Amino acid sequence: GDVVSPYLLRRQGLEAVVYENEGIKNVLERTLGVPIFQEQVIQLAMVAAGFSGGEADQLRRAMASWGRNGQLLIFRDKLIDGMTKNGYSEAFSERLFNQMKGFGAYGFPESHSASFALLAYASAWLKRHHPAAFFAGLLNSQPMGFYSPSQLIQDAKRHGVTILSYSVNHSHWDYTLENPHCESPQLRMGLRQVKGFNQSAAERIVQNRQQTPYASLADFLARVSLNKTERNALTRADVFASFQLHRYQSQWQVSASEQNDAFLPAARDLDDGISLPAPSEISEVRADYSFSRLSLRRHPLALLRERPRFKGCCRAEELGRIDNGRFIRLAGLVTCRQRPGTASGVLFLTLEDETGNSNIVVWKQVQAQCRQAILSGRLLIVKGLVQRADPPRREGFSTPPVIHIVALHLEDASHELALEVDSHDFH
């Protein structure tokens, strides 16, 4: 509806605030001449076009369902004719009607806007002052929202939260805080993150350690009743690393224990003298993503930087120091594909590397040329131009620039890592 940019420009003092007359000013003065709330649009129809209260309510209902049935178009002629008769220009009348169409997709009543503003403020305050608790709450509410657990963990680490890996002696089903009363509590991984595991089995693990911690893998297997699927889920997710066993060794020992109908006694050692070589770091990361959907080890992009294909690729944290219009190469995991209905077919991608996220703009022509990479790529290399918008300087505020990369070409590099990466894809 072309209301967001004018409002922001006027709030920053970059665009003049203009009112058609005093009636319009009375309705829009507190929002700088731009209709922000649904109630204001209804008031404008009554003030400017002479709508009755009943007609204005019908208009409100039509706006709410505009994207589904197009009922708003019925009011177009009446609205524009009414405004013209009252002395408003045709351009102003058309602009108001287009804003109404925009409200059909995104417009909120003021009460809803206030409610969301309070939630956003409270969330921001929690993230700023209690980041570990904030991320614990989000991770324990999965599946939900826009971001995957992997993205949330990466963001938590960038905000200084220490993430502790699984431990059969400390992990619960949910993510939990350790040392919660200290200034910087740590966030312990919850067993809910283990692919193929279940809450009932997690609760048995917690219950059996209440009096005495598990001393070894053998002790754990003897005391906790788990079926083969549950045991395999734990070993594949590397939960027994707290017993100083790497993923392959714990899988070997659990497999050996299953050769008998009953588990070995707790006092008996499962070590049969066979010592398997530890997995490589890249193998560990692949397994983490496969069986936990995230990894606490080095980010996959950090493992690829020295490969010829990735040399010269910018990091997300470097974009703020690059001039507008400069050609760059950038690589990252695809975490989001978005094609809003109001964006004229433009596709937006979010790529993640070890330093942060990058926003990629893909126009229709490039989509057609790189269709397969866009649809199936989990790791992309992007060639494009930096698009940078620096906000006006305001005393006492430090606002970072808004940066996008306008893609010229996208290349699928997924085979370099073969990761199972979750992405949020929607229209």
C-alpha positions as CSV (number, residue, x, y, z in Angstrom):
1,G,0.0,0.0,0.0
2,D,3.0,2.3,0.0
3,V,2.7,3.4,3.6
4,V,5.8,2.0,5.2
5,S,8.5,3.9,3.4
6,P,6.8,7.3,3.6
7,Y,6.2,6.9,7.3
8,L,9.8,6.0,8.0
9,L,11.1,8.8,5.9
10,R,8.9,11.3,7.6
11,R,9.8,10.1,11.1
12,Q,13.5,10.5,10.2
13,G,12.8,14.1,8.9
14,L,13.7,13.1,5.3
15,E,10.3,13.8,3.8
16,A,7.9,16.7,4.4
17,V,4.6,15.9,6.3
18,V,1.7,17.2,4.1
19,Y,-2.0,17.2,4.8
20,E,-4.7,17.8,2.2
21,N,-6.8,19.7,4.7
22,E,-7.7,20.0,8.4
23,G,-10.1,17.0,8.3
24,I,-7.3,14.8,7.0
25,K,-4.9,16.3,9.5
26,N,-7.2,15.4,12.5
27,V,-7.2,11.8,11.4
28,L,-3.5,11.3,10.5
29,E,-1.5,13.9,12.4
30,R,-0.2,11.5,15.1
31,T,1.1,9.1,12.3
32,L,2.7,11.9,10.3
33,G,0.1,12.0,7.5
34,V,0.3,8.3,6.7
35,P,-2.6,5.9,7.5
36,I,-0.9,3.3,9.8
37,F,-3.9,1.7,11.6
38,Q,-7.1,0.2,10.2
39,E,-9.3,2.6,12.1
40,Q,-7.6,5.5,10.4
41,V,-8.5,4.2,7.0
42,I,-12.2,3.8,8.1
43,Q,-12.1,7.4,9.4
44,L,-10.7,8.7,6.2
45,A,-13.5,7.1,4.2
46,M,-16.0,8.9,6.4
47,V,-14.2,12.2,6.5
48,A,-13.0,12.4,2.9
49,A,-15.6,10.4,0.9
50,G,-18.7,10.9,3.0
51,F,-19.2,7.2,4.0
52,S,-21.8,6.5,6.6
53,G,-20.9,4.5,9.7
54,G,-22.5,1.4,8.2
55,E,-20.8,1.8,4.9
56,A,-17.5,2.3,6.7
57,D,-18.0,-1.0,8.6
58,Q,-18.7,-2.8,5.4
59,L,-15.5,-1.3,4.0
60,R,-13.6,-2.6,7.0
61,R,-14.9,-6.1,6.4
62,A,-14.0,-5.9,2.7
63,M,-10.4,-4.8,3.6
64,A,-10.0,-7.8,6.0
65,S,-11.0,-10.3,3.2
66,W,-9.4,-8.4,0.3
67,G,-6.8,-11.0,-0.5
68,R,-9.3,-13.8,-0.5
69,N,-12.3,-12.5,-2.4
70,G,-11.7,-9.1,-3.9
71,Q,-14.8,-7.5,-2.3
72,L,-12.9,-4.3,-1.7
73,L,-13.1,-3.5,-5.4
74,I,-16.9,-2.9,-5.0
75,F,-16.1,0.2,-3.0
76,R,-13.6,1.7,-5.4
77,D,-15.9,3.9,-7.4
78,K,-17.9,5.1,-4.4
79,L,-14.8,6.0,-2.5
80,I,-13.1,7.9,-5.4
81,D,-16.3,9.6,-6.6
82,G,-17.0,10.7,-3.0
83,M,-13.5,12.1,-2.5
84,T,-13.6,13.9,-5.9
85,K,-16.9,15.5,-5.0
86,N,-15.4,16.8,-1.8
87,G,-12.5,18.4,-3.7
88,Y,-9.7,15.8,-3.4
89,S,-7.5,15.2,-6.3
90,E,-7.8,11.9,-8.3
91,A,-4.2,11.1,-7.5
92,F,-4.8,11.4,-3.7
93,S,-8.0,9.3,-4.1
94,E,-6.2,6.6,-6.0
95,R,-3.4,6.6,-3.5
96,L,-5.8,6.1,-0.6
97,F,-7.5,3.2,-2.3
98,N,-4.2,1.5,-3.0
99,Q,-3.3,1.9,0.6
100,M,-6.6,0.2,1.5
101,K,-5.6,-2.8,-0.7
102,G,-2.3,-3.0,1.1
103,F,-4.2,-3.1,4.4
104,G,-6.0,-6.1,3.1
105,A,-2.7,-8.0,3.3
106,Y,-1.0,-6.4,6.3
107,G,-3.2,-3.8,8.0
108,F,-3.8,-4.1,11.7
109,P,-6.3,-2.4,14.1
110,E,-4.5,-0.2,16.6
111,S,-5.2,-2.6,19.5
112,H,-3.5,-5.5,17.6
113,S,-0.6,-3.3,16.8
114,A,-0.2,-2.3,20.4
115,S,-0.3,-5.9,21.5
116,F,2.4,-6.9,19.1
117,A,4.5,-3.9,20.0
118,L,4.4,-5.0,23.7
119,L,5.4,-8.5,22.8
120,A,8.2,-7.3,20.6
121,Y,9.5,-5.0,23.3
122,A,9.3,-7.7,26.0
123,S,11.1,-10.2,23.7
124,A,13.8,-7.7,22.9
125,W,14.3,-6.8,26.6
126,L,14.6,-10.5,27.5
127,K,17.1,-11.2,24.7
128,R,19.2,-8.2,25.8
129,H,19.3,-8.8,29.5
130,H,18.6,-12.6,29.9
131,P,19.8,-14.2,26.6
132,A,20.2,-17.7,27.8
133,A,16.7,-17.8,29.3
134,F,15.3,-16.2,26.1
135,F,16.8,-18.8,23.8
136,A,15.9,-21.7,26.2
137,G,12.2,-20.5,25.9
138,L,12.3,-20.4,22.1
139,L,14.1,-23.8,21.8
140,N,11.6,-25.5,24.2
141,S,8.7,-24.1,22.2
142,Q,9.8,-25.8,18.9
143,P,8.4,-26.4,16.4
144,M,7.3,-22.8,16.0
145,G,8.1,-19.6,14.4
146,F,10.5,-18.5,11.7
147,Y,13.9,-19.8,12.8
148,S,15.1,-23.4,13.1
149,P,16.9,-24.6,16.3
150,S,20.2,-24.5,14.4
151,Q,19.7,-20.8,13.6
152,L,18.7,-20.0,17.2
153,I,21.8,-21.8,18.6
154,Q,24.0,-19.9,16.2
155,D,22.4,-16.6,17.2
156,A,22.7,-17.4,20.9
157,K,26.4,-18.1,20.5
158,R,26.9,-14.8,18.7
159,H,25.2,-13.1,21.7
160,G,27.6,-14.6,24.1
161,V,25.6,-17.5,25.4
162,T,27.7,-20.6,26.3
163,I,26.0,-23.8,24.9
164,L,26.7,-27.0,26.7
165,S,26.4,-30.3,24.8
166,Y,24.3,-33.3,25.7
167,S,25.1,-35.2,29.0
168,V,23.1,-38.1,30.4
169,N,24.0,-36.8,33.8
170,H,22.8,-33.2,33.2
171,S,20.5,-33.0,30.2
172,H,16.7,-33.0,30.6
173,W,14.1,-33.4,27.9
174,D,14.0,-29.6,27.6
175,Y,16.8,-27.1,27.3
176,T,17.8,-26.0,30.8
177,L,19.9,-23.3,32.4
178,E,23.0,-24.3,34.4
179,N,24.2,-21.9,37.1
180,P,20.9,-19.9,36.6
181,H,21.7,-17.4,39.4
182,C,25.0,-16.3,38.1
183,E,25.5,-13.3,35.8
184,S,25.9,-15.5,32.6
185,P,24.1,-18.9,33.0
186,Q,25.0,-21.6,30.4
187,L,22.4,-23.2,28.2
188,R,22.4,-27.1,28.3
189,M,21.2,-29.0,25.3
190,G,17.9,-30.8,25.8
191,L,17.3,-34.4,24.7
192,R,14.3,-33.1,22.7
193,Q,17.0,-32.1,20.1
194,V,18.0,-35.8,19.5
195,K,16.4,-37.0,16.3
196,G,14.1,-40.0,16.9
197,F,14.2,-39.8,20.7
198,N,11.1,-39.3,22.9
199,Q,10.2,-37.5,26.1
200,S,9.2,-40.7,28.0
201,A,12.7,-42.2,27.6
202,A,14.3,-38.8,28.6
203,E,12.3,-38.8,31.8
204,R,13.5,-42.3,32.7
205,I,17.1,-41.1,32.2
206,V,16.5,-38.2,34.6
207,Q,14.6,-40.3,37.2
208,N,17.3,-43.0,37.4
209,R,20.2,-40.5,38.0
210,Q,18.5,-38.6,40.9
211,Q,20.3,-40.4,43.6
212,T,23.5,-41.4,41.8
213,P,25.0,-40.1,38.6
214,Y,25.9,-42.5,35.8
215,A,29.5,-43.6,36.2
216,S,30.0,-45.1,32.7
217,L,28.3,-46.2,29.6
218,A,27.9,-49.7,31.1
219,D,26.4,-48.2,34.3
220,F,24.0,-46.2,32.2
221,L,22.8,-49.2,30.1
222,A,22.3,-51.3,33.1
223,R,20.2,-48.8,35.0
224,V,18.0,-47.3,32.2
225,S,15.5,-49.3,30.2
226,L,15.8,-48.2,26.6
227,N,14.9,-50.1,23.4
228,K,17.3,-50.4,20.5
229,T,15.8,-47.4,18.6
230,E,16.3,-45.2,21.7
231,R,19.8,-46.4,22.3
232,N,20.8,-45.8,18.7
233,A,19.3,-42.3,18.7
234,L,21.6,-41.4,21.7
235,T,24.7,-42.9,20.2
236,R,24.2,-41.3,16.8
237,A,23.6,-37.9,18.4
238,D,26.9,-38.3,20.4
239,V,25.2,-38.1,23.7
240,F,27.8,-40.3,25.4
241,A,30.7,-38.0,24.7
242,S,30.4,-37.0,28.4
243,F,31.9,-40.5,29.1
244,Q,35.0,-39.5,27.0
245,L,33.7,-41.7,24.1
246,H,33.6,-40.4,20.6
247,R,30.6,-41.2,18.4
248,Y,32.1,-44.3,16.8
249,Q,33.4,-45.8,20.0
250,S,30.0,-45.4,21.9
251,Q,28.2,-46.9,18.9
252,W,30.6,-49.9,18.9
253,Q,30.2,-50.5,22.7
254,V,26.4,-50.2,22.6
255,S,26.3,-52.6,19.7
256,A,28.5,-55.0,21.6
257,S,26.2,-54.9,24.7
258,E,23.3,-55.8,22.5
259,Q,24.8,-59.2,21.5
260,N,23.4,-60.6,24.8
261,D,19.7,-60.9,25.7
262,A,20.4,-58.9,28.9
263,F,22.6,-55.9,29.4
264,L,26.0,-56.4,31.0
265,P,26.1,-55.6,34.8
266,A,27.0,-52.1,35.7
267,A,30.2,-53.1,37.3
268,R,31.4,-54.8,34.0
269,D,33.3,-52.6,31.5
270,L,32.1,-52.6,28.0
271,D,35.6,-51.9,26.7
272,D,36.7,-54.9,24.7
273,G,40.1,-53.5,23.9
274,I,39.1,-52.4,20.4
275,S,39.8,-48.7,19.9
276,L,38.2,-47.2,16.8
277,P,39.7,-44.1,15.2
278,A,37.8,-40.9,16.0
279,P,35.7,-39.4,13.2
280,S,37.1,-36.4,11.3
281,E,35.7,-33.0,12.3
282,I,33.7,-32.7,9.0
283,S,32.3,-36.2,9.6
284,E,31.3,-35.1,13.1
285,V,29.5,-32.0,11.8
286,R,27.7,-34.0,9.1
287,A,26.5,-36.5,11.8
288,D,25.5,-33.7,14.1
289,Y,23.2,-32.2,11.5
290,S,21.8,-35.6,10.5
291,F,21.0,-36.7,14.1
292,S,20.5,-33.4,16.0
293,R,19.7,-31.0,13.2
294,L,22.5,-28.7,14.5
295,S,26.1,-28.7,15.6
296,L,28.0,-27.1,18.4
297,R,31.3,-27.6,16.6
298,R,32.8,-25.2,14.1
299,H,30.3,-23.9,11.6
300,P,30.3,-25.8,8.3
301,L,31.4,-22.7,6.4
302,A,34.5,-22.4,8.7
303,L,35.5,-25.9,7.5
304,L,35.3,-24.9,3.9
305,R,37.2,-21.6,3.8
306,E,40.5,-23.1,2.7
307,R,39.0,-25.0,-0.2
308,P,39.8,-23.3,-3.6
309,R,36.1,-22.9,-4.4
310,F,35.4,-20.8,-1.3
311,K,38.6,-18.7,-1.2
312,G,37.7,-15.1,-1.8
313,C,34.1,-15.5,-0.5
314,C,33.1,-12.7,1.9
315,R,31.8,-13.4,5.4
316,A,28.5,-11.9,6.6
317,E,30.3,-9.8,9.2
318,E,32.4,-8.1,6.5
319,L,29.4,-6.8,4.5
320,G,29.1,-3.7,6.7
321,R,32.5,-2.5,5.5
322,I,31.9,-3.0,1.8
323,D,30.8,-0.1,-0.4
324,N,27.5,0.1,-2.1
325,G,27.5,-1.4,-5.6
326,R,30.6,-3.5,-5.2
327,F,30.7,-7.0,-6.8
328,I,31.3,-9.8,-4.3
329,R,31.2,-13.6,-3.9
330,L,29.4,-15.0,-0.8
331,A,28.7,-18.5,0.5
332,G,26.3,-19.8,3.1
333,L,23.8,-22.4,4.2
334,V,20.3,-21.7,3.0
335,T,18.1,-21.1,6.0
336,C,15.1,-19.3,4.4
337,R,13.5,-18.9,1.0
338,Q,10.7,-16.3,0.8
339,R,8.6,-15.1,-2.1
340,P,6.0,-12.6,-0.8
341,G,2.9,-12.0,-2.9
342,T,3.5,-8.3,-2.9
343,A,7.1,-8.4,-4.2
344,S,6.4,-8.9,-7.9
345,G,7.9,-12.3,-8.1
346,V,11.2,-11.4,-6.3
347,L,12.7,-14.2,-4.2
348,F,14.5,-13.5,-1.0
349,L,17.1,-15.9,0.4
350,T,18.8,-15.9,3.8
351,L,22.3,-17.5,3.9
352,E,24.1,-18.3,7.1
353,D,27.8,-18.6,7.7
354,E,30.0,-18.7,10.8
355,T,29.7,-14.9,11.4
356,G,26.0,-14.3,10.7
357,N,23.2,-14.1,8.2
358,S,23.1,-12.4,4.7
359,N,20.0,-11.3,2.8
360,I,20.0,-12.2,-0.9
361,V,17.6,-10.6,-3.5
362,V,17.0,-12.8,-6.6
363,W,15.1,-11.2,-9.5
364,K,13.0,-13.2,-11.9
365,Q,15.6,-13.5,-14.6
366,V,18.2,-14.9,-12.3
367,Q,15.6,-17.3,-10.8
368,A,15.0,-18.7,-14.2
369,Q,18.8,-19.1,-14.9
370,C,19.6,-20.7,-11.6
371,R,16.3,-22.5,-10.8
372,Q,17.8,-25.8,-9.8
373,A,20.3,-24.3,-7.4
374,I,17.6,-22.2,-5.8
375,L,15.1,-25.0,-5.4
376,S,17.4,-27.8,-4.1
377,G,20.6,-26.1,-2.9
378,R,21.4,-26.3,0.8
379,L,24.8,-24.6,0.4
380,L,25.0,-21.8,-2.2
381,I,27.8,-19.6,-3.6
382,V,26.3,-16.3,-4.7
383,K,27.9,-13.7,-7.1
384,G,26.2,-10.4,-6.8
385,L,26.2,-6.7,-6.0
386,V,26.1,-5.1,-2.6
387,Q,23.0,-3.0,-2.1
388,R,23.5,-0.8,1.0
389,A,21.2,1.8,2.6
390,D,22.7,3.8,5.4
391,P,20.2,5.3,7.8
392,P,20.4,9.0,8.7
393,R,22.6,9.8,11.6
394,R,20.8,10.6,14.8
395,E,22.5,11.8,18.0
396,G,22.6,9.1,20.6
397,F,21.8,6.3,18.2
398,S,24.0,3.9,16.3
399,T,21.9,2.2,13.6
400,P,23.6,-0.3,11.3
401,P,23.1,0.0,7.5
402,V,20.5,-2.2,5.7
403,I,22.4,-4.5,3.4
404,H,21.2,-6.9,0.7
405,I,23.1,-8.7,-2.0
406,V,21.5,-8.5,-5.4
407,A,22.3,-11.9,-6.9
408,L,23.7,-12.2,-10.5
409,H,24.4,-15.9,-10.3
410,L,23.8,-18.7,-7.8
411,E,25.8,-21.9,-7.7
412,D,24.9,-25.1,-5.7
413,A,27.8,-26.3,-3.6
414,S,25.8,-28.7,-1.4
415,H,28.0,-31.7,-2.3
416,E,31.0,-30.1,-0.7
417,L,29.4,-30.9,2.7
418,A,26.3,-33.1,2.1
419,L,24.5,-31.7,5.2
420,E,20.9,-32.1,6.1
421,V,20.0,-28.5,6.7
422,D,16.5,-27.3,7.7
423,S,15.3,-24.2,5.8
424,H,12.1,-22.2,6.2
425,D,10.5,-22.0,2.8
426,F,7.2,-20.2,2.1
427,H,5.3,-17.9,-0.2
